[in-house]
Amino acid sequence: MTPPRPSRPLLTLLIVLFGYLSLPMGMTGTSVALPEIGRDLDASGAALQWVVTGYMLAASSTMLVAGSLGDLFGRRRVYALGAFLYAAGILGSAAAPDVLVLDVARTIAGVGGAAVMAGGGAIIATVFEGPARARAFAAVGTTAGVGLAIGPTLSGWLVGGLGWRSSFLVFGVAGALILLAGRLIPESRAAVRPRVDRPGVASFIAGLALLMFAVTQGSQSGWTSAAVLIPLLGGLALLAVFVAVERRSDHPVLELTLVRDRAFSGWLVGAVFITAGSVGVLVFLPTYLQGTGGLSAQGAGLVLLMATAPVFVFPTVGGRLVARGLPARHLILGALLLTAAGNLWLALALAPDAGLTRLAAPLLLIGTGNGLALGQIEVQALGAVAPERVGMASGLLGTARGGAGALVMAGFGSLLVTLVDARTGDRGLTAGVTAGQRPEAAGEFTDAWQWVVTGIALVLALAAVLVHRLLRPGANRADGPQPSVSREPEPGPEPVPSA
């Protein structure tokens, strides 16, 4: 591996942290703007949902590829290219004349965001070593949590005061600043530069994209229709092709030894389900609150702060608990169970007139579970990976999170539409209700919400059991040697970053 220049580690950390602050802020903040975007651009249904889903789909489809390309061609180079695409896509979103252009611009921004997030994690892993690396990743988790927390409230203020385009403009400027500052980051790459795994890249991106497309079409075309089943089966087939290609390739975009290790897989599964437990609420609850309770964008952002504010505090709490002897597997178990409890409580608390007081406790539980997991997943998973594979591992973690987020967003939205439509029997009314524009079916919308979040709670409880079993001591002993992945993760960090 070509090592980075030893100078400016603290400056490098600050630049990467700015990306981890602004990109999550823009991701969660967009959901607050959806009702106004729908009214202004006369959009609803899948086209409006794609403003958020398209970003997550593009990010999750390309994050693994971006991480591996960074290992090959230079992590700073891929990071800078990502910042350029992100800034261009977000600024294009601010100027979009219709929802189709907006969807395309958001998808471009998602590709850029994938490179920034995967590249940033890989840069941190190569610039810092040992305890300093653990502290740096704790800072990454805390910073990303702050971005998630601030995003809905900041976007609510911008949307309410200056319109939805202003929120995209602010985050587009942030992307341009990331691009400029990225020139100060030292370059690093793997020592050997094999050929790009083009069959692996193509089959992975196409397979995941078809899978996401099938899920988004379920509510419109019917879950058993050809428009859903053909892309669904095609996507699964391409992902099977991807696995077969990676097994035979001497330069795979994903070395399968990473996922064969049960400990690494445990953290990977934990990342997937922690994301799944919160992203639906973060994306769709503002629309519900504005459409059924008559809240403004600012009011919806304030309510959502209950789910995001704990992320200011609990990455630090989680790091300290692990540093003082709490097994990290117990921490992720507790995080998953808290998130499950929060979703179940939310199902009981939701009502058209539910306000901040009624929703605060379940949202705080969801945010606490999310906060405890943030940072620890990166520390435990990336700390166990050989240095030449940190880009690939960081990209895989980002892909797991992004893929879970995109699938949950697509499935959450499609299930809401399906359930509301089954109750109203009026497709036009359903589209307006789920876009936050038709309050007359608030009861049907609430029922649909309760069913969906209850299902998520049950899935999270089962996932907690699975993750705890994967991470139990000695779980890998029967699996044979896995030289590229360490058996023992790093200890949990104290949360103060140090260069």
C-alpha positions as CSV (number, residue, x, y, z in Angstrom):
1,M,0.0,0.0,0.0
2,T,1.2,3.5,-0.8
3,P,1.2,5.2,2.6
4,P,-0.2,8.7,3.0
5,R,2.2,11.5,3.8
6,P,2.5,11.8,7.6
7,S,1.7,15.5,7.7
8,R,-1.7,17.2,8.4
9,P,-3.5,14.2,10.1
10,L,-5.7,16.6,12.1
11,L,-6.5,18.7,9.1
12,T,-7.4,15.6,7.1
13,L,-9.7,14.4,9.9
14,L,-11.5,17.8,10.0
15,I,-12.0,17.8,6.2
16,V,-13.4,14.3,6.3
17,L,-15.6,15.1,9.3
18,F,-17.1,18.0,7.4
19,G,-18.3,15.6,4.7
20,Y,-19.7,13.3,7.4
21,L,-21.6,16.2,8.8
22,S,-23.1,17.8,5.7
23,L,-24.1,14.7,3.7
24,P,-26.2,13.0,6.4
25,M,-27.7,16.4,7.1
26,G,-28.8,16.7,3.5
27,M,-30.1,13.2,3.4
28,T,-32.4,13.5,6.4
29,G,-33.3,17.1,5.7
30,T,-34.7,16.3,2.3
31,S,-37.6,14.4,3.8
32,V,-39.0,17.5,5.4
33,A,-39.2,19.3,2.0
34,L,-41.1,16.5,0.2
35,P,-44.7,17.9,0.8
36,E,-43.7,21.3,-0.5
37,I,-41.7,19.8,-3.5
38,G,-44.9,17.8,-4.4
39,R,-47.1,20.9,-4.3
40,D,-44.6,23.1,-6.2
41,L,-43.8,20.5,-8.9
42,D,-47.2,18.8,-9.0
43,A,-45.7,15.5,-8.1
44,S,-46.8,12.5,-5.9
45,G,-46.4,8.8,-5.6
46,A,-43.2,7.1,-6.9
47,A,-41.9,10.2,-8.7
48,L,-41.9,12.2,-5.5
49,Q,-40.6,9.3,-3.4
50,W,-37.7,9.0,-5.8
51,V,-36.3,12.3,-4.7
52,V,-35.2,10.4,-1.6
53,T,-35.1,6.9,-2.8
54,G,-33.1,7.7,-5.9
55,Y,-30.3,9.3,-3.9
56,M,-30.1,6.3,-1.5
57,L,-30.3,3.8,-4.4
58,A,-27.4,5.5,-6.3
59,A,-25.4,5.8,-3.1
60,S,-25.9,2.2,-2.0
61,S,-25.3,0.8,-5.6
62,T,-21.9,2.5,-6.0
63,M,-20.5,2.8,-2.5
64,L,-18.8,-0.6,-2.6
65,V,-17.4,0.2,-6.0
66,A,-16.2,3.6,-4.9
67,G,-14.3,2.1,-1.9
68,S,-12.5,-0.4,-4.1
69,L,-11.7,2.1,-6.8
70,G,-10.2,4.3,-4.1
71,D,-7.9,1.5,-3.0
72,L,-6.8,1.1,-6.7
73,F,-6.6,4.6,-8.1
74,G,-6.2,6.8,-5.0
75,R,-8.6,7.5,-2.2
76,R,-8.2,11.3,-2.4
77,R,-8.9,11.2,-6.2
78,V,-12.1,9.2,-5.7
79,Y,-13.1,11.4,-2.8
80,A,-12.6,14.5,-4.9
81,L,-14.6,13.1,-7.8
82,G,-17.4,12.2,-5.5
83,A,-17.5,15.7,-4.0
84,F,-17.7,17.2,-7.5
85,L,-20.6,14.9,-8.5
86,Y,-22.4,15.5,-5.2
87,A,-22.1,19.3,-5.5
88,A,-23.2,19.2,-9.1
89,G,-26.2,17.0,-8.4
90,I,-27.4,19.0,-5.4
91,L,-27.0,22.4,-7.1
92,G,-28.9,20.9,-10.1
93,S,-31.6,19.8,-7.7
94,A,-32.0,23.4,-6.5
95,A,-32.6,24.5,-10.1
96,A,-34.8,21.6,-11.2
97,P,-37.9,22.7,-13.2
98,D,-39.8,19.5,-12.8
99,V,-39.7,16.3,-10.7
100,L,-38.0,14.2,-13.4
101,V,-35.0,16.6,-13.5
102,L,-35.0,16.7,-9.7
103,D,-34.9,12.8,-9.6
104,V,-32.0,12.6,-12.0
105,A,-30.0,15.3,-10.2
106,R,-30.6,13.6,-6.9
107,T,-29.4,10.3,-8.3
108,I,-26.2,11.9,-9.6
109,A,-25.7,13.4,-6.1
110,G,-26.1,9.9,-4.6
111,V,-23.3,8.6,-6.7
112,G,-21.1,11.4,-5.5
113,G,-22.2,11.0,-1.9
114,A,-21.2,7.3,-2.1
115,A,-17.6,8.2,-3.1
116,V,-17.3,10.9,-0.4
117,M,-18.6,8.6,2.4
118,A,-16.6,5.5,1.4
119,G,-13.5,7.5,0.5
120,G,-13.7,9.4,3.8
121,G,-13.8,6.2,5.9
122,A,-10.9,4.7,4.0
123,I,-8.8,7.9,4.3
124,I,-9.3,7.9,8.1
125,A,-8.3,4.2,8.3
126,T,-5.1,4.8,6.4
127,V,-4.1,8.1,8.0
128,F,-4.6,6.9,11.6
129,E,-3.4,3.8,13.4
130,G,-4.2,2.0,16.7
131,P,-6.0,4.0,19.4
132,A,-5.9,7.2,17.3
133,R,-7.8,5.4,14.5
134,A,-10.4,4.3,17.0
135,R,-10.8,7.8,18.4
136,A,-11.1,9.2,14.8
137,F,-13.9,6.8,14.0
138,A,-15.6,7.7,17.2
139,A,-15.5,11.3,16.0
140,V,-16.8,10.2,12.6
141,G,-19.8,8.5,14.3
142,T,-20.5,11.5,16.5
143,T,-20.3,13.9,13.6
144,A,-22.5,11.8,11.3
145,G,-25.0,11.7,14.2
146,V,-24.9,15.4,14.5
147,G,-25.6,15.7,10.8
148,L,-28.6,13.4,11.0
149,A,-29.9,15.3,14.0
150,I,-29.5,18.8,12.6
151,G,-30.7,18.0,9.1
152,P,-34.5,17.9,9.5
153,T,-34.6,21.0,11.8
154,L,-32.3,23.1,9.5
155,S,-34.2,22.0,6.4
156,G,-37.5,22.8,8.1
157,W,-36.3,26.4,8.8
158,L,-35.0,26.8,5.3
159,V,-38.1,25.3,3.6
160,G,-40.4,27.4,5.8
161,G,-38.5,30.6,5.4
162,L,-37.0,30.5,1.9
163,G,-38.6,27.5,0.1
164,W,-37.4,24.0,-0.7
165,R,-34.8,25.0,-3.2
166,S,-32.9,26.9,-0.6
167,S,-32.1,23.7,1.3
168,F,-30.6,22.1,-1.8
169,L,-28.6,25.3,-2.4
170,V,-27.1,25.2,1.1
171,F,-26.0,21.6,0.8
172,G,-24.7,22.1,-2.7
173,V,-22.4,24.9,-1.5
174,A,-21.2,22.5,1.3
175,G,-20.3,19.9,-1.4
176,A,-18.3,22.6,-3.3
177,L,-16.4,23.3,-0.1
178,I,-15.7,19.6,0.4
179,L,-14.3,19.5,-3.2
180,L,-12.0,22.4,-2.5
181,A,-10.8,21.2,0.9
182,G,-10.2,17.7,-0.4
183,R,-7.1,19.0,-2.3
184,L,-5.4,19.2,1.1
185,I,-5.9,15.5,1.9
186,P,-2.8,13.2,1.4
187,E,-3.1,10.6,-1.3
188,S,-3.0,6.9,-0.6
189,R,-3.8,3.7,-2.5
190,A,-3.1,0.0,-2.4
191,A,0.5,-1.0,-3.5
192,V,-0.8,-3.3,-6.3
193,R,-3.2,-1.9,-8.9
194,P,-4.9,-4.8,-10.6
195,R,-7.5,-4.4,-13.4
196,V,-10.9,-3.1,-12.5
197,D,-13.4,-5.9,-11.9
198,R,-15.8,-4.7,-14.6
199,P,-18.1,-7.8,-14.6
200,G,-18.4,-7.5,-10.8
201,V,-19.1,-3.8,-10.9
202,A,-21.7,-4.1,-13.7
203,S,-23.5,-7.1,-12.2
204,F,-23.6,-5.6,-8.7
205,I,-24.9,-2.1,-9.7
206,A,-27.4,-3.5,-12.2
207,G,-28.6,-6.2,-9.8
208,L,-29.1,-3.9,-6.9
209,A,-30.8,-1.3,-9.1
210,L,-33.3,-3.8,-10.5
211,L,-34.1,-5.0,-7.0
212,M,-34.8,-1.5,-5.8
213,F,-36.8,-0.7,-8.9
214,A,-39.0,-3.8,-8.3
215,V,-39.7,-2.7,-4.7
216,T,-40.7,0.8,-5.7
217,Q,-43.1,-0.5,-8.3
218,G,-45.0,-2.8,-5.9
219,S,-47.6,-0.3,-4.8
220,Q,-48.3,0.9,-8.3
221,S,-48.3,-2.3,-10.4
222,G,-49.2,-4.9,-7.8
223,W,-46.7,-7.1,-6.0
224,T,-47.4,-10.1,-8.2
225,S,-47.4,-8.3,-11.5
226,A,-44.8,-8.8,-14.2
227,A,-43.6,-5.2,-13.7
228,V,-42.4,-6.2,-10.2
229,L,-41.5,-9.9,-10.6
230,I,-39.4,-9.5,-13.7
231,P,-37.0,-6.9,-12.3
232,L,-37.1,-8.6,-8.9
233,L,-36.0,-12.0,-10.4
234,G,-33.6,-10.2,-12.7
235,G,-32.0,-8.4,-9.8
236,L,-31.6,-11.5,-7.7
237,A,-30.1,-13.4,-10.7
238,L,-27.6,-10.6,-11.3
239,L,-26.6,-10.5,-7.7
240,A,-26.0,-14.3,-7.9
241,V,-23.9,-13.7,-11.0
242,F,-22.0,-11.1,-8.9
243,V,-21.2,-13.7,-6.2
244,A,-20.0,-16.2,-8.8
245,V,-17.9,-13.6,-10.6
246,E,-16.2,-12.6,-7.3
247,R,-15.4,-16.2,-6.4
248,R,-13.5,-16.6,-9.6
249,S,-11.9,-13.2,-10.0
250,D,-8.3,-12.5,-9.1
251,H,-9.1,-8.8,-8.7
252,P,-12.6,-8.8,-7.1
253,V,-14.4,-5.6,-6.2
254,L,-15.5,-7.5,-3.1
255,E,-13.3,-10.2,-1.6
256,L,-15.8,-12.7,-0.1
257,T,-13.4,-13.5,2.8
258,L,-14.7,-10.3,4.3
259,V,-18.3,-11.6,4.6
260,R,-17.3,-15.2,5.4
261,D,-15.9,-14.1,8.7
262,R,-18.8,-14.3,11.2
263,A,-17.6,-11.5,13.4
264,F,-17.3,-9.1,10.5
265,S,-20.7,-10.3,9.2
266,G,-22.2,-9.7,12.6
267,W,-21.3,-6.0,12.5
268,L,-22.4,-5.8,8.9
269,V,-25.8,-7.2,9.7
270,G,-26.0,-4.9,12.7
271,A,-25.3,-1.9,10.4
272,V,-28.1,-3.1,8.1
273,F,-30.8,-3.4,10.7
274,I,-29.9,-0.3,12.8
275,T,-30.3,1.6,9.5
276,A,-33.6,-0.2,8.7
277,G,-35.0,0.6,12.1
278,S,-34.7,4.4,11.7
279,V,-34.6,5.4,8.1
280,G,-38.3,4.9,7.4
281,V,-39.3,7.1,10.3
282,L,-36.7,9.8,9.4
283,V,-37.9,9.9,5.8
284,F,-41.7,9.5,6.0
285,L,-42.8,10.8,9.4
286,P,-42.4,14.5,8.4
287,T,-44.9,13.8,5.5
288,Y,-47.3,12.1,7.9
289,L,-47.1,14.9,10.4
290,Q,-47.6,17.6,7.8
291,G,-50.4,15.8,6.0
292,T,-52.5,14.6,8.9
293,G,-51.7,16.9,11.8
294,G,-51.3,20.1,9.8
295,L,-47.8,20.8,11.1
296,S,-45.5,23.1,9.2
297,A,-42.2,22.0,7.9
298,Q,-40.5,23.7,10.9
299,G,-42.9,21.9,13.3
300,A,-42.2,18.5,11.6
301,G,-38.5,19.1,11.8
302,L,-38.8,19.9,15.5
303,V,-40.7,16.6,16.2
304,L,-38.1,14.6,14.2
305,L,-35.4,16.2,16.4
306,M,-36.5,13.7,19.1
307,A,-35.3,10.9,16.9
308,T,-32.0,12.6,15.9
309,A,-30.9,14.6,18.9
310,P,-29.8,11.4,20.9
311,V,-27.2,10.9,18.2
312,F,-25.4,14.0,19.5
313,V,-24.6,12.1,22.7
314,F,-24.8,8.4,22.4
315,P,-21.9,7.6,20.1
316,T,-19.7,9.0,22.8
317,V,-21.6,7.0,25.5
318,G,-21.3,3.8,23.5
319,G,-17.6,4.3,23.0
320,R,-17.0,4.9,26.7
321,L,-19.1,1.9,27.7
322,V,-17.0,-0.4,25.5
323,A,-13.8,1.2,26.6
324,R,-14.7,0.4,30.2
325,G,-15.4,-3.2,29.6
326,L,-18.9,-3.7,28.1
327,P,-18.6,-6.2,25.3
328,A,-19.3,-4.5,22.0
329,R,-21.7,-7.3,21.0
330,H,-23.9,-6.4,24.1
331,L,-23.9,-2.8,23.0
332,I,-25.2,-3.6,19.5
333,L,-27.8,-6.0,21.0
334,G,-29.0,-3.2,23.2
335,A,-29.1,-0.8,20.4
336,L,-31.2,-3.1,18.2
337,L,-33.6,-3.8,21.0
338,L,-34.0,-0.1,21.9
339,T,-34.8,0.6,18.2
340,A,-37.3,-2.2,18.1
341,A,-39.0,-0.9,21.3
342,G,-39.1,2.6,19.9
343,N,-40.8,1.4,16.6
344,L,-43.4,-0.7,18.6
345,W,-44.1,2.3,20.9
346,L,-44.5,4.6,17.9
347,A,-47.1,2.3,16.4
348,L,-49.1,2.7,19.6
349,A,-48.6,6.4,19.9
350,L,-49.3,7.5,16.4
351,A,-52.6,9.4,15.8
352,P,-53.6,12.3,13.5
353,D,-53.5,14.7,16.4
354,A,-50.3,13.3,18.0
355,G,-47.8,16.0,18.7
356,L,-44.4,16.4,20.2
357,T,-45.4,15.3,23.7
358,R,-47.0,12.0,22.6
359,L,-44.3,11.1,20.1
360,A,-41.2,12.2,22.0
361,A,-40.5,9.0,24.0
362,P,-40.7,6.5,21.1
363,L,-38.6,8.7,18.9
364,L,-36.0,9.2,21.6
365,L,-35.7,5.4,21.9
366,I,-35.2,5.0,18.2
367,G,-32.6,7.8,18.3
368,T,-30.8,6.3,21.3
369,G,-30.4,2.9,19.6
370,N,-29.1,4.5,16.5
371,G,-26.7,6.7,18.4
372,L,-25.2,3.8,20.5
373,A,-24.4,1.9,17.3
374,L,-22.9,4.9,15.3
375,G,-19.1,4.8,15.3
376,Q,-18.9,1.5,17.1
377,I,-19.8,-0.4,14.0
378,E,-16.9,1.2,12.0
379,V,-14.5,0.8,14.9
380,Q,-15.2,-2.9,15.4
381,A,-15.5,-3.8,11.7
382,L,-12.8,-1.7,10.0
383,G,-10.4,-2.2,12.9
384,A,-10.4,-5.9,12.1
385,V,-9.6,-5.5,8.4
386,A,-6.1,-5.5,6.8
387,P,-5.0,-2.0,5.8
388,E,-5.0,-2.7,2.0
389,R,-8.7,-3.6,2.3
390,V,-10.0,-0.8,4.3
391,G,-11.5,0.9,1.2
392,M,-13.3,-2.2,0.2
393,A,-14.5,-2.8,3.8
394,S,-15.6,0.8,4.3
395,G,-17.4,0.6,0.9
396,L,-19.1,-2.6,2.0
397,L,-20.3,-1.1,5.2
398,G,-21.6,1.9,3.4
399,T,-23.3,-0.3,0.8
400,A,-24.9,-2.3,3.6
401,R,-26.3,0.8,5.2
402,G,-27.2,2.5,2.0
403,G,-28.7,-0.6,0.5
404,A,-30.8,-1.2,3.7
405,G,-31.8,2.4,3.7
406,A,-32.9,2.4,0.1
407,L,-34.8,-0.9,0.4
408,V,-36.5,0.2,3.5
409,M,-37.5,3.6,2.0
410,A,-38.7,1.9,-1.1
411,G,-40.6,-0.8,0.8
412,F,-41.9,1.5,3.5
413,G,-43.3,3.9,1.0
414,S,-44.8,1.2,-1.2
415,L,-46.4,-0.6,1.8
416,L,-47.9,2.6,3.0
417,V,-49.4,3.2,-0.5
418,T,-50.6,-0.4,-0.7
419,L,-52.2,-0.4,2.7
420,V,-53.9,3.0,2.3
421,D,-55.1,2.1,-1.2
422,A,-56.6,-1.1,0.2
423,R,-58.6,0.9,2.7
424,T,-59.7,3.8,0.4
425,G,-60.0,2.1,-2.9
426,D,-59.2,5.4,-4.6
427,R,-55.7,5.6,-6.2
428,G,-55.8,9.3,-6.6
429,L,-56.8,9.9,-3.0
430,T,-54.1,7.5,-1.9
431,A,-51.4,9.3,-3.8
432,G,-52.4,12.6,-2.3
433,V,-52.6,11.2,1.3
434,T,-49.2,9.6,1.2
435,A,-47.7,12.8,-0.3
436,G,-49.0,14.8,2.7
437,Q,-51.6,16.7,0.6
438,R,-54.9,15.1,1.5
439,P,-55.8,15.0,5.2
440,E,-59.3,13.5,4.7
441,A,-58.0,9.9,4.9
442,A,-55.8,10.5,8.0
443,G,-57.3,7.5,9.8
444,E,-56.4,5.1,7.0
445,F,-52.9,6.6,6.8
446,T,-52.4,6.1,10.5
447,D,-53.5,2.5,10.3
448,A,-51.0,1.9,7.5
449,W,-48.3,3.5,9.6
450,Q,-49.1,1.3,12.6
451,W,-48.9,-1.9,10.6
452,V,-45.6,-1.0,9.0
453,V,-43.7,0.1,12.1
454,T,-45.0,-2.9,14.1
455,G,-43.5,-5.2,11.4
456,I,-40.2,-3.3,11.6
457,A,-40.1,-3.8,15.4
458,L,-40.6,-7.5,15.1
459,V,-37.9,-7.8,12.4
460,L,-35.5,-5.8,14.6
461,A,-36.1,-8.1,17.5
462,L,-35.2,-11.2,15.4
463,A,-32.1,-9.3,14.0
464,A,-30.9,-8.6,17.5
465,V,-30.8,-12.4,18.3
466,L,-29.0,-13.1,15.0
467,V,-26.3,-10.4,15.5
468,H,-25.7,-11.5,19.1
469,R,-25.1,-15.1,17.9
470,L,-22.8,-14.0,15.1
471,L,-20.7,-11.9,17.5
472,R,-20.5,-14.4,20.4
473,P,-17.0,-15.4,21.4
474,G,-15.6,-18.4,19.5
475,A,-18.2,-18.1,16.8
476,N,-15.6,-18.3,14.1
477,R,-13.5,-21.2,15.3
478,A,-15.3,-23.7,13.1
479,D,-15.1,-21.6,10.0
480,G,-11.5,-22.3,9.1
481,P,-8.7,-19.6,8.8
482,Q,-9.5,-16.2,7.3
483,P,-6.2,-14.5,7.1
484,S,-7.4,-11.2,5.8
485,V,-9.8,-10.5,8.7
486,S,-8.7,-10.3,12.3
487,R,-10.6,-12.4,14.9
488,E,-10.5,-9.7,17.6
489,P,-11.9,-6.2,17.0
490,E,-10.3,-3.2,18.4
491,P,-11.3,-2.0,21.9
492,G,-13.9,0.7,22.0
493,P,-12.5,4.2,21.8
494,E,-12.6,7.1,24.1
495,P,-14.5,9.7,22.1
496,V,-12.0,12.6,21.9
497,P,-10.3,12.6,18.5
498,S,-6.6,12.8,18.5
499,A,-4.1,13.2,15.7
